[in-house]
Amino acid sequence: MKLTHTLTAASHSAPLRDVLSNVSATAGTLGTKLRAGFAAGVTQMQISRMQSVLNGMTDEQLASAGIARDDIPQHARALVTEEYDGL
């Protein structure tokens, strides 16, 4: 009787390689999402802090900076997220 179902190293290494490749890709995607979430959280904290600082200014100080009190949220976001190219 001849055995036809013999195991070889090649028959087992391919599925393991595929599984490890999928795990690696998933870990990379998860790491990217975590970094993006952390960066968004930091940006939101900076915007909130900028709003707090602007809200602490007097109406005269805001007027001299050209900011209306109602526009503080938009100005805070712009000050934090827009790139400053100097004067």
C-alpha positions in Angstrom: 0.0 0.0 0.0 1.4 3.4 -1.0 1.1 6.5 1.2 -0.1 9.5 -0.7 -0.7 12.0 2.1 2.8 12.7 3.3 3.5 16.0 5.1 6.2 18.3 3.9 7.7 21.5 5.4 6.4 23.5 2.4 2.8 22.4 2.9 2.8 23.8 6.4 5.0 26.9 6.0 2.8 28.7 3.5 -0.4 28.9 5.7 1.7 30.0 8.6 3.4 32.6 6.5 0.0 33.9 5.3 -1.3 34.1 8.9 1.7 36.0 10.1 1.5 38.3 7.1 -2.2 39.1 8.0 -1.3 39.6 11.6 1.5 42.0 10.7 -0.8 44.0 8.3 -3.5 44.2 11.0 -1.0 45.4 13.6 0.3 48.0 11.2 -3.2 49.3 10.5 -4.0 49.4 14.1 -0.8 51.3 14.9 -1.7 53.9 12.2 -5.2 54.3 13.6 -3.8 54.8 17.1 -1.3 57.4 16.0 -4.0 59.3 14.0 -6.4 59.2 17.0 -3.7 60.4 19.4 -2.7 63.2 17.0 -6.4 64.3 16.7 -6.7 64.3 20.4 -3.7 66.4 20.9 -4.9 68.9 18.3 -8.3 69.1 20.0 -6.6 69.8 23.3 -4.6 72.6 21.7 -7.7 74.1 20.2 -9.5 74.0 23.5 -6.6 75.6 25.3 -6.5 78.4 22.6 -10.2 79.0 23.1 -9.7 79.3 26.8 -6.9 81.8 26.4 -8.9 83.9 23.9 -12.0 83.7 26.2 -9.8 85.1 29.0 -8.9 88.2 27.0 -10.9 91.4 27.4 -13.1 92.8 24.7 -10.6 95.5 24.1 -7.8 93.0 23.6 -9.8 90.9 21.3 -10.8 94.0 19.3 -7.2 95.1 18.9 -6.4 91.6 17.6 -9.4 91.8 15.2 -11.4 89.0 16.8 -15.0 89.2 17.8 -16.0 87.2 20.9 -18.5 85.1 18.8 -15.7 84.1 16.4 -13.4 82.7 19.1 -14.0 79.0 18.2 -13.2 79.6 14.5 -10.1 81.7 15.3 -8.8 79.1 17.8 -9.1 76.3 15.3 -7.4 78.4 12.6 -4.6 79.4 14.9 -3.9 75.8 15.8 -4.4 74.0 12.6 -3.3 76.4 9.9 0.3 76.7 9.0 1.9 80.0 10.0 4.3 81.3 7.3 5.7 84.3 9.2 5.1 88.0 8.9 
